[in-house]
Amino acid sequence: MLIAWGVSCAADILCWDTSTEDPATWPLLVYNRDDNLWRHYDCGVVEFFVRVIRAEFDDCPLGDLSFWGTSSALFLNEAEQRHRLAQGQDPWTGEPDPYTGMSWS
């Protein structure tokens, strides 16, 4: 049995193969919609995403290349993103935001 736990921006499906009783041994399966193929990865979720970010697989397992080979990742919750914008910073780079104070309405 498969348990779907995630979907990528490209509508790829990320699952665990629960055919064994021990969740620590469940491999990760990815259905890549671009290739129309299921692929098996013997690693956990954290290792999988670290390897995607570091481009350590032969090919990107996901149809969306946004994180492929970025070498590091940044997580911002909504409150921190708003705080950085209010400080005049680009939330993702920390650099001054050239659009600070502009109205888009």
N, C-alpha and C positions, 0 to 999 in steps of 0.2 A: 504494500500500500504506500502511496505517496502522500506527503503532507506539503501542500504549497504554502510557503511562508513569505514569498516576496515576488515582486514584479518590477522589472527594470523600466526605464523611460522608453525603451524600444519594445515593450510588451513581452519581453522574455520572462519565463516563469522559473522561479527558483524553488526547489523542493528538497525534502529529505526522503530518502528511501528507507522506510521503516520495516523492512522485511526481517530484521533481527530485533530481539527484545531489548537490547541495550542501546539506549539513545546515544551513548558516547561513541558507538561504532557506526551510526547512520551516515552513509555517504551523502554528499550533496549532488543533486542533479540539476542541470540547467537545460531548459528548452529554449534554444535560440531560434526565434521566429524568422530571422534572416535566412538561416540555413535549413530551417524546418527539421532540426535534429535535436535529440536528447544527448547530452554529454554527462559523463560520470566523473566526479572529483572526489578523491579520497582525502578530504580535509574538512575541517569545521568552517563555520561561517566567517569567523574572524580571519583565519588563515586565507580563505578564499578571497576576501576583499583586500587584504594586504597584498596578496599576489596579483590581483587585478591592478591595484594602484601602482605597484612596482613593475608591472608588465612582465611577470615571471612565468606566465604560461606561454606556450608556443604561439598561440593566437588568443586574441581577446575572446573570452567565453560569452560575452554579452554583445548584443547588436548595437548598443549605444557605447561609443568610445569616450564619453565624457571623463571617466576616471582612469582610463587605460594609460598607464605610464606617467601619471602625474607626480609620482614619487612621494607625495605626502597628501594628507587630507585634513580638512578643517571642518569642524562641526560648529555651527552657530544656531542657537535656538532663536526663536522669534524675538524675545526680549533683548538679547545681546545684539541682534542685527539692528533693531530699532535704536538701541543705545548708540551704536557706532555711527549710524546715519545722523542721529541728533548731534553728535560730536563733529560732524562734517567729514567723516571718514568713509571711504569705500569699505563696506563691511568685510569683504573677502580679501582685500590686499592690505588694509590699514593705511593706505595712502590717502591724501586729501581727495575728497570727492568733488570733481569739477561741477557736478550738478546740484550741490548743496544749496538749498533755499529756492530752487527753481520750482515753479508751479506747472503741473502738467494738465491742468483742467482747462 
